[in-house]
Amino acid sequence: MSDTAQRLLRLLSLLQTPRDWSGPELAERLDVTVRTVRNDVERLRGLGYPVHGIRGVTGGYRLGPGAQLPPLLLDDDEAVAVAVGLRVGATQGAVNGIEEAALRALTKLEQLLPSRLRHRVNGLRASLLPLPNASSRVDAETLTAIAAAARDHERLRFDYAAHDGSTGRREVEPHRLAHGRGRWYLVGWDVARADWRTFRVDRMRLRTPNGPRFTPREDPGGDLVGHVSTGLATATWQCRARVTVRAPAQHVRDRLPSGVQVEPLGDDACVAEVGSDTPQLLACYLGMLGAPFEVTEPPELVAEIRALADRYRQAVPED
């Protein structure tokens, strides 16, 4: 690929970010002169990319929607097919692991689609019949609105229904969207609580307009995946216990959900922070660890394990 072609692709990538770029800023990023930037902008316009320019001190360049779809090696029918396919991938997760990538691509594509193609995409989407599914579904419009707010670093305002049935209004700095267990989640900084929170998107009702812009924060604890995994594994537990297991920590981790905390106690023992919706379920899970364990609290879990042990003893005839 020639130096000019590489530079044009780099320029195009910069112009796709949601801001105005001055000529000197682009020249510094591309390590060229301002005159070269002007020439490259004209090259992109000649190829059909709608690069808008505003003169003056506060002016600059920005890539916007145009009257025609820029040349992406796609005709109109192909562009519509890609947009619809991305919507299905983002909301239904037909192929595991592509949801977030499909959402990012959909956000970029829809901001460049001309009006006539947006109408076709929306018409096809309205005619699709979603089949019943055990997992909670969310509208692509909600996901793209959240993704756009995170991209533009704008606070989100929304009404939220928590898992305990309580409702309230939240103001959050959106950080990342995550997909797991058949649901979409928003990870963000809750302004009122001054802490990181994870929200189920299907329980959110967005309010407009968005709030003020914010400066993005570092990943919580430096490990976003670990933070979300732990939160999803433990957030809805009604019964919790700290259990000593007479087995190596890795043996226990392999048998518990991702994100559950397990602390080694030497080579052959560990302590696990476990939980479940009910004492009955937790007692059954502990029995499937395949190792001896000790539980001293909570009292309702101790009582359930004793009852379960008596039941098992009665199930086996004595010799």
C-alpha positions in Angstrom: 0.0 0.0 0.0 1.4 3.5 -0.9 2.2 6.1 1.7 -0.6 8.3 0.3 -3.2 5.5 0.6 -2.1 4.7 4.2 -2.3 8.4 5.1 -5.8 8.7 3.6 -6.9 5.7 5.6 -5.4 7.2 8.8 -7.1 10.5 8.0 -10.4 8.8 7.5 -10.1 7.0 10.8 -9.4 10.3 12.6 -12.4 12.0 10.9 -14.7 9.2 12.1 -14.3 10.2 15.7 -17.1 12.4 17.1 -15.3 15.8 17.1 -14.0 18.6 14.8 -10.4 18.4 13.7 -8.5 21.6 12.9 -6.0 21.5 10.0 -2.9 21.9 12.3 -4.2 19.1 14.5 -4.5 16.7 11.6 -1.2 17.8 10.2 0.5 17.0 13.6 -1.2 13.6 13.9 -0.3 12.7 10.3 3.2 14.3 10.4 2.5 16.3 7.2 1.9 19.9 6.3 -1.5 21.7 6.6 -1.4 22.0 2.8 -1.1 18.2 2.5 -4.1 17.8 4.8 -6.2 20.1 2.6 -5.2 18.1 -0.5 -6.0 14.8 1.2 -9.4 16.1 2.3 -10.1 17.0 -1.3 -9.0 13.4 -2.3 -11.5 11.9 0.2 -14.3 14.2 -1.1 -13.4 13.1 -4.6 -13.9 9.5 -3.5 -17.4 10.4 -2.2 -16.6 10.8 1.5 -18.7 13.7 3.0 -15.9 15.6 4.8 -17.4 18.9 6.1 -15.2 21.9 6.7 -16.0 25.0 8.8 -13.8 28.1 8.5 -12.8 30.2 11.4 -11.0 29.9 14.7 -13.4 27.3 16.1 -13.8 25.5 12.7 -12.4 22.3 11.5 -13.1 19.1 9.6 -15.6 16.4 10.4 -16.9 13.3 8.5 -20.7 13.4 8.3 -23.6 11.7 6.4 -24.0 12.7 2.8 -26.5 12.4 0.0 -24.9 9.2 -1.2 -23.3 6.2 0.6 -19.5 6.7 0.4 -17.7 4.0 -1.6 -17.3 1.1 0.8 -17.3 -1.5 -1.9 -21.0 -2.1 -1.1 -24.0 -1.3 -3.2 -27.3 -0.2 -1.7 -28.7 -3.8 -1.3 -25.4 -5.0 0.3 -25.4 -2.0 2.7 -28.9 -2.8 3.8 -28.1 -6.5 4.2 -25.0 -5.6 6.4 -27.0 -3.2 8.6 -29.8 -5.7 9.2 -27.3 -8.5 9.8 -25.5 -6.3 12.3 -28.8 -5.6 14.1 -29.6 -9.3 14.4 -26.0 -10.0 15.6 -26.1 -7.2 18.2 -29.5 -8.1 19.7 -30.0 -11.8 19.2 -26.4 -13.1 19.5 -26.9 -15.8 17.0 -23.1 -16.4 16.9 -21.5 -16.3 20.3 -18.9 -13.5 20.8 -19.8 -11.2 17.9 -22.4 -9.0 19.7 -20.1 -6.2 20.8 -18.2 -6.1 17.5 -21.6 -6.0 15.6 -22.8 -3.1 17.8 -19.6 -1.1 17.1 -19.8 -1.7 13.4 -23.6 -0.9 13.4 -22.9 2.4 15.1 -20.3 3.4 12.5 -22.4 2.3 9.5 -25.7 3.9 10.5 -24.1 7.4 11.0 -23.0 7.2 7.3 -26.2 5.7 5.7 -28.1 8.2 3.5 -31.8 8.8 4.4 -33.2 6.4 1.8 -31.2 3.5 3.1 -32.1 4.2 6.7 -35.7 4.0 5.8 -35.2 0.6 4.1 -33.2 -0.7 7.1 -35.9 0.4 9.6 -38.6 -1.1 7.4 -36.9 -4.5 7.3 -36.3 -4.4 11.0 -40.0 -3.6 11.7 -41.1 -6.6 9.6 -38.8 -9.1 11.4 -40.7 -11.5 13.7 -38.6 -12.2 16.9 -39.1 -15.7 18.2 -39.6 -16.3 21.9 -36.4 -16.6 23.8 -35.6 -17.3 27.4 -33.1 -14.4 27.7 -34.1 -10.8 28.0 -33.9 -8.8 24.7 -33.3 -5.1 24.2 -33.9 -2.8 21.3 -31.0 -2.1 19.0 -31.8 1.6 19.3 -31.2 1.5 23.1 -27.9 -0.3 22.6 -26.8 2.2 19.9 -27.8 5.1 22.1 -25.8 3.8 25.0 -22.8 3.0 22.8 -22.9 6.5 21.3 -23.0 8.1 24.7 -20.0 6.1 25.8 -18.2 7.0 22.6 -19.0 10.7 23.0 -18.2 10.6 26.8 -21.7 11.9 27.7 -23.5 11.0 30.9 -26.6 8.9 30.6 -29.8 9.6 32.5 -32.3 6.7 32.9 -34.9 5.1 35.1 -33.8 1.8 36.5 -35.6 -1.2 38.0 -33.3 -3.1 40.4 -33.5 -6.9 40.9 -35.2 -6.3 44.3 -38.1 -4.5 42.7 -37.1 -0.9 43.6 -37.0 1.8 41.0 -35.2 5.1 40.7 -33.5 7.5 38.4 -29.7 7.2 37.7 -27.1 9.4 36.2 -24.1 7.4 35.0 -20.9 7.8 33.1 -21.2 4.9 30.6 -17.9 3.0 30.3 -18.5 -0.3 28.4 -21.3 -2.6 27.2 -21.0 -6.3 28.1 -23.0 -9.3 26.9 -23.3 -12.5 28.9 -25.8 -15.0 30.2 -28.2 -14.0 27.4 -28.3 -10.4 28.6 -26.8 -7.0 27.9 -25.1 -5.0 30.7 -23.8 -1.5 31.0 -20.7 -0.9 33.2 -20.5 2.7 34.3 -19.6 5.1 37.1 -22.8 6.0 39.1 -22.5 9.7 39.9 -24.7 9.8 43.0 -23.1 6.7 44.5 -19.6 7.7 43.5 -18.8 4.1 42.6 -18.8 1.6 39.7 -22.1 -0.2 39.0 -23.3 -2.8 36.4 -26.8 -2.3 35.0 -29.0 -4.7 33.1 -29.9 -2.8 29.9 -33.4 -4.4 29.7 -34.2 -2.7 33.0 -33.1 0.7 31.8 -35.4 3.4 30.4 -33.3 6.1 28.8 -34.2 9.8 29.3 -33.2 12.5 26.9 -31.2 14.6 26.5 -28.0 13.1 27.7 -26.1 14.8 30.5 -22.8 16.7 30.4 -19.6 15.4 28.9 -17.1 13.6 31.2 -13.5 12.5 31.3 -13.2 8.7 30.9 -12.0 6.8 33.9 -9.6 3.9 34.1 -11.0 0.4 34.2 -12.3 -0.5 37.7 -9.5 -2.2 39.6 -7.5 -2.3 36.3 -9.4 -5.5 35.3 -12.8 -4.8 33.7 -13.5 -8.4 32.8 -12.8 -9.5 36.4 -15.0 -6.7 37.8 -18.0 -7.6 35.6 -17.6 -11.4 36.1 -17.5 -11.0 39.8 -20.5 -8.6 39.8 -22.6 -10.9 37.6 -21.7 -14.0 39.7 -22.7 -12.4 43.0 -25.0 -9.5 42.5 -28.3 -11.3 43.0 -27.3 -13.7 45.8 -29.8 -13.8 48.6 -27.9 -16.4 50.7 -24.2 -16.0 51.2 -21.6 -18.0 53.1 -17.8 -18.2 53.6 -16.9 -21.9 53.3 -13.7 -23.7 54.1 -13.1 -26.5 51.5 -10.5 -29.3 52.0 -9.2 -29.1 48.4 -6.8 -27.1 46.4 -8.1 -23.6 45.3 -7.9 -24.5 41.6 -10.1 -27.6 42.2 -12.8 -25.3 43.7 -12.5 -22.5 41.1 -13.1 -25.1 38.4 -16.4 -26.0 40.0 -17.7 -22.5 40.8 -19.0 -19.7 38.5 -16.4 -17.4 37.1 -15.8 -14.4 39.4 -16.4 -16.2 42.7 -13.6 -15.4 45.2 -11.5 -18.3 46.3 -8.5 -17.8 48.7 -5.9 -20.6 49.1 -5.1 -21.9 52.6 -2.0 -23.8 51.7 -1.8 -26.5 49.1 -4.8 -28.6 50.1 -7.4 -26.2 51.5 -9.1 -22.9 50.6 -11.9 -20.5 51.6 -14.6 -19.7 49.1 -17.1 -16.8 49.1 -20.2 -18.6 47.8 -23.9 -17.8 47.4 -27.1 -18.6 45.7 -30.8 -17.6 45.6 -31.8 -19.9 48.5 -30.1 -22.0 51.2 -31.5 -25.1 49.5 -29.7 -24.4 46.2 -26.5 -23.4 47.9 -26.5 -26.6 50.0 -26.8 -28.6 46.8 -24.0 -26.7 45.0 -21.7 -27.3 48.0 -22.3 -31.0 47.8 -21.2 -31.0 44.1 -17.7 -29.5 44.9 -16.4 -33.1 45.2 -14.5 -32.3 48.4 -15.1 -32.1 52.2 -16.2 -28.7 53.4 -17.1 -26.8 56.6 -19.9 -24.3 57.1 -20.6 -22.4 60.3 -23.0 -19.7 59.1 -25.5 -18.5 58.2 -27.8 -20.5 60.4 -30.4 -21.3 57.7 -27.7 -22.8 55.5 -26.3 -24.9 58.4 -29.9 -26.2 59.1 -30.5 -27.0 55.4 -27.2 -29.0 55.1 -28.1 -31.0 58.2 -31.5 -31.7 56.8 -30.0 -32.7 53.5 -27.5 -35.0 55.2 -30.3 -36.8 57.1 -32.2 -37.2 53.9 -29.3 -38.7 52.1 -28.6 -41.1 55.0 -32.2 -42.3 55.0 -32.0 -42.9 51.2 -29.4 -45.6 51.6 -30.5 -48.8 53.5 -28.2 -49.8 56.3 -26.3 -53.1 55.9 
